[in-house]
Amino acid sequence: MPMSSPSSPSLPSVEDGGVPGLPSATPRDSDSLQQAAPEVDAIIKSDDFGLDSDKPVAGKPDYVDLGSLRQQLRRLGKDWLSITTWSQILGMGLGFLSFIICLSIELDVAYPKANDMLAITVLVACFWVFEVLPLSVTSLFPLVLMPFFGIMSSSAASTSYWGWVQMLFFGALVVDIAIEHVNLHRRIALKILLLVGVKRPWLVVLCFLLISYFLAMGCSNTASAVMVVPFATGLLDSALQDFQKTDAAQFRGLSVAVLLAVCYGCSCGGIATLIGTPPNGVLAALPMVAETITASNWSAFAMPISILVVICVFVTLYLLFLRGVQLELDGESVKTSYAAIGPFNRDELAVALIQLIQFGGFLIRSDVINNVKVTGNTDLKGVNDATIACAAALLCFVVPARLCSPGTTPSSTSYGACSSSWEEVARSRRASKLPCLRSTLAKNWQRPPAWAG
């Protein structure tokens, strides 16, 4: 949602006296705004305004114990209530109430599924009218719900959107974007490097190979390479000045081995799962095998092959590039990058759970979900992997994000990168973090209003 003008009645006026320690500024006085920025930083550092502080607590480890996980889950529920408007709550309540009522009635004995279809239609209509979710997200409900109610199969429902293979990759791509958005892939990669260390060159190459391999199983192999390559080049660039004169040949061999490990690791991981690379989906969509290839039996067939290939890749890289390499990389850049991420937050927890739900659904779909009998004449044999993928994608839009993530730019905050409108973000005390304060300063060109402090 765009920012309102300074005269907008939805924003409280600045009280006399303002915020102590923050100099006043005349409208559009950029020099005063720059002078105010250090004081804003001092306010942020001197006090923890939000529930989601990204400052590590002194003396505490950066991992999350079970108590912290429970606290994160409770905050998910609180935030979900805080970012919804009354119209959204009304639309959700009316939609689910109408959904239950329509399921309990019988329109025509000759068409037993008519009431189920009516229930889905009314639910989608309520979500659309009241904009409980973005309109395009709400449009995925039929693809997710109709196969579970036995109205039509996932393959048939997907043709109204695109195709079942395309919708499978679409759902997986949404979760991939969520992983990248919350920097979960960055945390996993850097944490593994910190655990194993960067002193042994062969171990560094093995780490990047395995990180790329496992990441490409749940994400597209191309997207995985895009995610991991910056970490590899960042680590190598930090060590370039130390070795480019004394051990240039060894450093070149290590650099080539690391980058090839990322590429081949993503390729090996891509063949291990059905969603690992688009060509797998092209094969699964062929009419002669469309009914027999599933995510689970694909992995059962391709996983042993991919493991064997990734072992061969590592042995080959070691023999060609790593023999005789005795370099010791500096791990300070890795530590600095990991510290910049901050402590494990609930956004990462939510996305990790969604990824596990999606991957687990792929594994049990053919053997468990398709064999479930809902009623006497309804089963779940029509559910395929496209419905599982899109159901997980829907969760990415239902689970609330932090109202203002670290590093969020003012324009992103104003136009909906956070999970609510700007006015709702501004009225929350959690909006008092640096990006939101800078947004307020940029909007009013004066001191932050009282409600921001």
VEXDREN-2710 file (C-alpha; in Angstrom, 1 decimal):
% VEXDREN-2710
k/r/px/py/pz
1/MET/0.0/0.0/0.0
2/PRO/1.5/3.4/-1.0
3/MET/2.5/5.8/1.8
4/SER/-0.1/8.5/2.5
5/SER/0.9/12.1/2.3
6/PRO/2.1/14.1/5.4
7/SER/-1.4/15.6/5.7
8/SER/-3.1/12.2/5.8
9/PRO/-5.6/12.0/8.7
10/SER/-4.7/8.4/9.3
11/LEU/-1.3/9.4/10.7
12/PRO/-1.2/11.0/14.2
13/SER/0.3/14.5/14.4
14/VAL/3.7/15.1/16.0
15/GLU/3.3/16.1/19.6
16/ASP/5.0/19.2/21.0
17/GLY/8.4/18.5/22.2
18/GLY/8.8/15.4/20.0
19/VAL/11.2/12.7/20.8
20/PRO/13.9/13.7/23.3
21/GLY/17.4/13.8/21.9
22/LEU/16.2/14.1/18.3
23/PRO/16.6/17.5/16.6
24/SER/13.7/19.1/14.8
25/ALA/13.8/19.5/11.1
26/THR/12.1/21.9/8.7
27/PRO/10.1/20.3/5.9
28/ARG/12.3/18.9/3.1
29/ASP/15.5/19.8/5.0
30/SER/17.7/16.9/3.9
31/ASP/20.7/18.2/6.1
32/SER/18.5/18.0/9.2
33/LEU/17.4/14.5/8.2
34/GLN/21.0/13.3/7.9
35/GLN/21.8/14.8/11.3
36/ALA/18.8/13.0/12.8
37/ALA/19.9/9.6/11.4
38/PRO/22.7/9.0/14.1
39/GLU/20.2/9.8/16.8
40/VAL/17.7/7.3/15.3
41/ASP/20.4/4.7/15.3
42/ALA/21.2/5.5/18.9
43/ILE/17.6/5.0/19.9
44/ILE/17.4/1.7/18.1
45/LYS/20.6/0.4/19.8
46/SER/19.6/1.7/23.3
47/ASP/16.3/0.0/23.5
48/ASP/14.5/-3.0/22.1
49/PHE/11.2/-1.8/20.8
50/GLY/9.9/-5.0/19.2
51/LEU/9.1/-8.6/20.0
52/ASP/11.3/-9.6/17.2
53/SER/14.6/-8.0/18.1
54/ASP/17.4/-9.2/15.8
55/LYS/20.1/-8.3/18.3
56/PRO/21.8/-11.4/19.7
57/VAL/21.5/-11.6/23.5
58/ALA/24.9/-11.5/25.2
59/GLY/26.0/-14.8/26.7
60/LYS/23.3/-16.8/24.9
61/PRO/23.9/-19.2/22.0
62/ASP/22.6/-18.4/18.6
63/TYR/20.6/-21.6/18.3
64/VAL/16.9/-21.9/19.3
65/ASP/15.9/-24.3/22.1
66/LEU/12.5/-25.9/22.4
67/GLY/11.2/-23.1/24.7
68/SER/12.1/-20.5/22.1
69/LEU/10.4/-22.5/19.3
70/ARG/7.2/-22.6/21.3
71/GLN/7.5/-18.9/21.9
72/GLN/8.0/-18.3/18.2
73/LEU/4.9/-20.3/17.4
74/ARG/2.8/-18.4/19.9
75/ARG/3.9/-15.1/18.3
76/LEU/2.9/-16.4/14.9
77/GLY/-0.7/-16.6/16.2
78/LYS/-0.5/-13.1/17.8
79/ASP/0.9/-11.5/14.7
80/TRP/-1.7/-13.1/12.5
81/LEU/-4.4/-11.4/14.6
82/SER/-2.5/-8.1/14.6
83/ILE/-2.2/-7.8/10.9
84/THR/-5.7/-8.7/9.9
85/THR/-8.4/-6.1/9.6
86/TRP/-12.0/-6.5/10.7
87/SER/-13.2/-6.9/7.1
88/GLN/-10.7/-9.8/6.7
89/ILE/-11.8/-11.4/10.0
90/LEU/-15.4/-11.0/9.0
91/GLY/-14.8/-12.4/5.5
92/MET/-12.9/-15.4/6.9
93/GLY/-15.6/-16.1/9.5
94/LEU/-18.4/-15.8/7.0
95/GLY/-16.5/-17.8/4.5
96/PHE/-15.8/-20.8/6.7
97/LEU/-19.3/-20.6/8.3
98/SER/-20.9/-20.7/4.8
99/PHE/-18.5/-23.5/3.8
100/ILE/-19.6/-25.7/6.7
101/ILE/-23.3/-24.9/6.1
102/CYS/-23.1/-25.8/2.4
103/LEU/-21.3/-29.1/3.2
104/SER/-24.1/-30.1/5.6
105/ILE/-26.9/-29.7/3.1
106/GLU/-27.8/-31.9/0.0
107/LEU/-28.9/-30.0/-3.1
108/ASP/-29.6/-33.0/-5.3
109/VAL/-29.4/-36.7/-4.6
110/ALA/-28.5/-37.4/-8.2
111/TYR/-25.5/-35.0/-7.9
112/PRO/-23.9/-35.7/-4.4
113/LYS/-20.9/-33.5/-5.1
114/ALA/-23.0/-30.4/-5.9
115/ASN/-23.0/-29.2/-2.3
116/ASP/-19.3/-29.7/-2.0
117/MET/-18.7/-27.6/-5.1
118/LEU/-21.1/-24.9/-3.7
119/ALA/-19.2/-24.9/-0.5
120/ILE/-15.9/-24.2/-2.3
121/THR/-17.5/-21.6/-4.5
122/VAL/-19.0/-19.7/-1.5
123/LEU/-15.7/-19.9/0.4
124/VAL/-13.7/-18.5/-2.5
125/ALA/-16.4/-15.8/-3.1
126/CYS/-16.2/-14.6/0.5
127/PHE/-12.4/-14.5/0.4
128/TRP/-12.5/-12.5/-2.8
129/VAL/-15.2/-10.0/-1.7
130/PHE/-13.5/-9.3/1.6
131/GLU/-10.0/-9.7/0.3
132/VAL/-9.0/-12.0/3.1
133/LEU/-6.0/-13.1/1.0
134/PRO/-4.7/-11.6/-2.3
135/LEU/-7.1/-12.4/-5.1
136/SER/-4.6/-14.4/-7.1
137/VAL/-3.7/-16.5/-4.0
138/THR/-7.4/-17.2/-3.3
139/SER/-7.8/-18.5/-6.8
140/LEU/-5.6/-21.5/-5.9
141/PHE/-8.3/-22.8/-3.4
142/PRO/-10.2/-24.8/-6.1
143/LEU/-7.0/-26.6/-7.2
144/VAL/-6.3/-27.5/-3.6
145/LEU/-9.8/-28.3/-2.3
146/MET/-11.6/-30.0/-5.3
147/PRO/-9.3/-33.0/-5.4
148/PHE/-9.6/-33.5/-1.6
149/PHE/-13.4/-33.5/-1.9
150/GLY/-13.4/-35.9/-4.9
151/ILE/-15.0/-33.3/-7.2
152/MET/-12.3/-33.7/-9.9
153/SER/-8.7/-34.9/-10.0
154/SER/-5.8/-32.6/-9.7
155/SER/-4.8/-33.2/-13.3
156/ALA/-8.2/-32.1/-14.5
157/ALA/-8.4/-29.1/-12.2
158/SER/-4.9/-28.0/-13.2
159/THR/-5.9/-27.7/-16.9
160/SER/-8.0/-24.6/-16.0
161/TYR/-4.8/-23.0/-14.7
162/TRP/-2.0/-24.4/-16.8
163/GLY/-1.1/-28.0/-16.5
164/TRP/-0.4/-30.3/-13.5
165/VAL/3.3/-30.3/-14.0
166/GLN/3.5/-26.6/-14.4
167/MET/1.4/-26.1/-11.2
168/LEU/3.7/-28.5/-9.4
169/PHE/6.7/-26.4/-10.3
170/PHE/4.8/-23.2/-9.5
171/GLY/3.9/-24.4/-6.0
172/ALA/7.5/-25.5/-5.4
173/LEU/8.8/-22.2/-6.8
174/VAL/6.7/-20.2/-4.4
175/VAL/8.2/-22.1/-1.4
176/ASP/11.7/-21.6/-3.0
177/ILE/11.1/-17.8/-3.1
178/ALA/10.0/-17.9/0.5
179/ILE/13.2/-19.7/1.5
180/GLU/15.3/-17.1/-0.3
181/HIS/13.1/-14.2/1.1
182/VAL/13.8/-15.1/4.7
183/ASN/17.5/-16.0/4.1
184/LEU/17.0/-19.6/5.3
185/HIS/19.3/-20.9/2.6
186/ARG/22.0/-18.4/3.7
187/ARG/21.8/-19.4/7.3
188/ILE/22.0/-23.1/6.5
189/ALA/25.0/-22.7/4.2
190/LEU/27.0/-20.4/6.5
191/LYS/26.2/-22.6/9.6
192/ILE/27.5/-25.7/7.9
193/LEU/30.7/-23.8/6.9
194/LEU/31.1/-22.6/10.5
195/LEU/30.6/-26.1/11.9
196/VAL/33.1/-27.9/9.6
197/GLY/35.5/-25.0/9.3
198/VAL/37.3/-23.6/6.2
199/LYS/40.9/-24.7/7.1
200/ARG/40.9/-27.8/4.9
201/PRO/40.4/-27.1/1.2
202/TRP/38.9/-30.5/0.5
203/LEU/36.4/-30.1/3.3
204/VAL/35.4/-26.7/1.9
205/VAL/34.7/-28.2/-1.5
206/LEU/32.8/-31.1/0.1
207/CYS/30.6/-28.6/2.1
208/PHE/29.7/-26.6/-1.0
209/LEU/29.0/-29.8/-2.9
210/LEU/26.6/-31.2/-0.2
211/ILE/25.0/-27.8/0.4
212/SER/24.2/-27.5/-3.3
213/TYR/23.1/-31.1/-3.5
214/PHE/20.6/-31.1/-0.7
215/LEU/19.3/-27.6/-1.5
216/ALA/18.6/-28.6/-5.1
217/MET/16.4/-31.5/-3.9
218/GLY/13.8/-29.2/-2.6
219/CYS/14.4/-26.2/-5.0
220/SER/15.0/-26.0/-8.6
221/ASN/18.7/-26.8/-9.4
222/THR/19.1/-23.5/-11.3
223/ALA/17.7/-21.5/-8.4
224/SER/19.9/-23.4/-5.9
225/ALA/23.0/-22.5/-7.9
226/VAL/21.9/-18.8/-7.9
227/MET/21.5/-19.0/-4.1
228/VAL/24.8/-20.7/-3.3
229/VAL/27.3/-19.2/-5.8
230/PRO/27.4/-15.8/-4.0
231/PHE/28.6/-17.5/-0.8
232/ALA/31.3/-19.4/-2.7
233/THR/32.5/-16.3/-4.5
234/GLY/32.4/-14.2/-1.4
235/LEU/34.6/-16.7/0.5
236/LEU/37.0/-16.9/-2.4
237/ASP/37.2/-13.2/-2.9
238/SER/38.0/-12.6/0.8
239/ALA/41.0/-15.0/0.4
240/LEU/42.1/-13.7/-3.0
241/GLN/44.5/-11.1/-1.6
242/ASP/46.1/-13.5/0.7
243/PHE/47.1/-16.1/-1.9
244/GLN/47.1/-14.4/-5.3
245/LYS/50.9/-13.7/-5.1
246/THR/52.3/-16.5/-3.0
247/ASP/50.1/-19.5/-3.8
248/ALA/48.3/-18.4/-7.0
249/ALA/48.3/-21.8/-8.6
250/GLN/46.9/-23.6/-5.6
251/PHE/44.3/-20.9/-5.1
252/ARG/43.1/-21.2/-8.7
253/GLY/42.7/-24.9/-8.3
254/LEU/40.7/-24.4/-5.1
255/SER/38.5/-21.7/-6.8
256/VAL/37.7/-23.9/-9.7
257/ALA/36.9/-26.9/-7.5
258/VAL/34.5/-24.8/-5.3
259/LEU/32.6/-23.4/-8.2
260/LEU/32.4/-26.7/-10.0
261/ALA/31.2/-28.3/-6.7
262/VAL/28.3/-25.9/-6.6
263/CYS/27.3/-26.5/-10.2
264/TYR/27.6/-30.3/-10.1
265/GLY/26.1/-30.5/-6.7
266/CYS/23.0/-28.7/-7.9
267/SER/22.8/-31.0/-11.0
268/CYS/23.1/-34.1/-8.9
269/GLY/20.5/-32.9/-6.4
270/GLY/18.2/-31.9/-9.3
271/ILE/17.9/-35.5/-10.6
272/ALA/17.1/-36.9/-7.1
273/THR/13.6/-35.4/-6.9
274/LEU/10.8/-34.8/-9.3
275/ILE/10.8/-31.0/-8.6
276/GLY/14.6/-30.7/-8.8
277/THR/14.7/-29.7/-12.4
278/PRO/12.0/-29.0/-15.1
279/PRO/13.1/-31.8/-17.5
280/ASN/12.0/-34.3/-14.8
281/GLY/8.5/-32.8/-15.0
282/VAL/8.5/-32.9/-18.8
283/LEU/9.1/-36.7/-18.6
284/ALA/6.4/-37.1/-15.9
285/ALA/3.9/-35.3/-18.1
286/LEU/4.3/-37.7/-21.0
287/PRO/0.9/-39.6/-21.5
288/MET/2.5/-43.0/-21.4
289/VAL/4.0/-42.5/-17.9
290/ALA/1.9/-39.7/-16.5
291/GLU/-0.1/-42.1/-14.2
292/THR/2.9/-44.1/-12.9
293/ILE/5.6/-41.4/-12.1
294/THR/5.1/-39.8/-8.7
295/ALA/7.4/-37.8/-6.5
296/SER/8.0/-40.7/-4.2
297/ASN/8.8/-43.4/-6.7
298/TRP/10.9/-41.0/-8.7
299/SER/13.1/-40.4/-5.6
300/ALA/13.2/-44.1/-4.9
301/PHE/14.6/-44.6/-8.4
302/ALA/16.8/-41.5/-8.8
303/MET/18.2/-41.0/-5.3
304/PRO/20.7/-43.9/-5.3
305/ILE/21.9/-42.8/-8.7
306/SER/22.4/-39.2/-7.6
307/ILE/24.3/-40.3/-4.5
308/LEU/26.6/-42.4/-6.6
309/VAL/27.2/-39.5/-9.0
310/VAL/27.9/-37.0/-6.3
311/ILE/30.5/-39.3/-4.8
312/CYS/32.1/-39.6/-8.2
313/VAL/32.0/-35.8/-8.6
314/PHE/33.9/-35.2/-5.3
315/VAL/36.5/-37.8/-6.1
316/THR/37.1/-36.3/-9.6
317/LEU/37.3/-32.8/-8.2
318/TYR/39.8/-33.9/-5.6
319/LEU/42.0/-35.7/-8.1
320/LEU/42.0/-32.9/-10.6
321/PHE/42.2/-29.8/-8.5
322/LEU/42.8/-30.5/-4.8
323/ARG/45.8/-32.8/-4.7
324/GLY/48.7/-30.9/-3.0
325/VAL/46.6/-27.9/-2.1
326/GLN/47.5/-26.8/1.5
327/LEU/45.8/-23.5/1.8
328/GLU/44.0/-22.4/5.0
329/LEU/41.2/-20.0/4.3
330/ASP/40.2/-17.3/6.8
331/GLY/36.9/-18.0/8.4
332/GLU/36.3/-14.4/9.6
333/SER/34.3/-13.5/6.5
334/VAL/32.0/-16.5/7.2
335/LYS/31.6/-15.5/10.8
336/THR/30.9/-11.9/9.9
337/SER/28.3/-13.0/7.3
338/TYR/26.6/-15.3/9.8
339/ALA/26.5/-12.7/12.5
340/ALA/24.9/-10.2/10.1
341/ILE/21.9/-12.5/9.7
342/GLY/21.0/-12.2/13.3
343/PRO/19.4/-14.9/15.5
344/PHE/17.0/-17.6/14.2
345/ASN/13.6/-15.9/13.8
346/ARG/10.1/-17.2/13.4
347/ASP/10.0/-16.4/9.6
348/GLU/12.7/-18.9/9.1
349/LEU/10.9/-21.4/11.4
350/ALA/7.6/-21.0/9.5
351/VAL/9.2/-21.4/6.1
352/ALA/11.2/-24.4/7.2
353/LEU/8.0/-26.1/8.5
354/ILE/6.2/-25.3/5.2
355/GLN/9.1/-26.8/3.2
356/LEU/9.0/-29.9/5.4
357/ILE/5.2/-30.2/5.0
358/GLN/5.6/-29.9/1.2
359/PHE/8.4/-32.4/1.0
360/GLY/6.7/-34.8/3.4
361/GLY/3.5/-34.6/1.4
362/PHE/5.4/-35.5/-1.8
363/LEU/6.8/-38.6/-0.1
364/ILE/3.5/-39.9/1.4
365/ARG/1.1/-38.8/-1.3
366/SER/0.9/-42.0/-3.4
367/ASP/1.2/-44.5/-0.5
368/VAL/-0.8/-42.8/2.2
369/ILE/-3.0/-39.8/0.9
370/ASN/-4.3/-41.6/-2.2
371/ASN/-5.4/-44.6/-0.1
372/VAL/-7.5/-42.5/2.3
373/LYS/-11.3/-43.1/2.2
374/VAL/-13.1/-39.9/3.2
375/THR/-16.6/-41.3/2.9
376/GLY/-18.3/-44.2/1.2
377/ASN/-18.1/-42.7/-2.3
378/THR/-15.2/-40.3/-1.8
379/ASP/-11.5/-41.1/-1.8
380/LEU/-8.3/-39.1/-2.4
381/LYS/-7.0/-41.0/-5.5
382/GLY/-7.4/-37.8/-7.5
383/VAL/-4.9/-35.9/-5.4
384/ASN/-1.5/-35.6/-7.1
385/ASP/1.7/-33.7/-6.4
386/ALA/0.4/-30.4/-8.0
387/THR/-2.2/-30.1/-5.2
388/ILE/0.4/-30.8/-2.5
389/ALA/2.8/-28.2/-3.9
390/CYS/0.1/-25.5/-4.2
391/ALA/-1.3/-26.3/-0.7
392/ALA/2.2/-25.5/0.7
393/ALA/2.3/-22.4/-1.5
394/LEU/-0.9/-21.2/0.0
395/LEU/0.6/-21.5/3.5
396/CYS/3.3/-19.1/2.6
397/PHE/0.6/-16.4/2.2
398/VAL/-1.4/-17.4/5.3
399/VAL/1.4/-17.5/7.9
400/PRO/2.3/-13.9/8.9
401/ALA/5.7/-12.5/8.5
402/ARG/7.5/-10.1/10.8
403/LEU/5.9/-6.7/10.3
404/CYS/9.2/-5.2/9.4
405/SER/12.2/-7.4/8.6
406/PRO/15.8/-6.2/9.1
407/GLY/17.1/-4.3/6.1
408/THR/13.7/-3.6/4.6
409/THR/13.8/-0.5/2.6
410/PRO/11.3/2.3/3.2
411/SER/9.7/1.9/-0.2
412/SER/9.4/-1.9/0.4
413/THR/7.8/-1.3/3.8
414/SER/5.4/1.2/2.4
415/TYR/4.3/-0.9/-0.5
416/GLY/3.5/-4.1/1.3
417/ALA/6.7/-6.1/1.7
418/CYS/5.6/-6.5/5.3
419/SER/2.3/-8.4/6.0
420/SER/0.0/-5.4/6.4
421/SER/-0.6/-1.8/5.2
422/TRP/1.7/1.0/6.1
423/GLU/-0.7/2.4/8.7
424/GLU/-0.9/-0.9/10.5
425/VAL/2.8/-1.3/10.5
426/ALA/3.3/2.3/11.8
427/ARG/0.9/1.9/14.7
428/SER/2.7/-1.2/15.9
429/ARG/5.5/-0.7/18.4
430/ARG/7.4/-3.3/16.4
431/ALA/7.5/-0.8/13.6
432/SER/10.0/1.2/15.6
433/LYS/13.0/-0.6/14.1
434/LEU/15.4/1.3/11.9
435/PRO/13.8/0.9/8.4
436/CYS/10.3/2.0/9.7
437/LEU/11.8/5.0/11.6
438/ARG/13.6/6.0/8.5
439/SER/10.4/5.7/6.5
440/THR/8.6/8.0/9.0
441/LEU/11.4/10.5/8.7
442/ALA/11.3/10.4/4.9
443/LYS/7.6/10.8/5.0
444/ASN/7.2/13.6/7.4
445/TRP/10.6/15.3/7.0
446/GLN/10.4/16.0/10.7
447/ARG/10.9/14.2/14.0
448/PRO/9.3/10.7/14.4
449/PRO/5.8/11.0/15.9
450/ALA/5.3/10.0/19.5
451/TRP/3.7/6.7/18.6
452/ALA/6.9/5.6/16.8
453/GLY/9.0/5.9/19.9
END
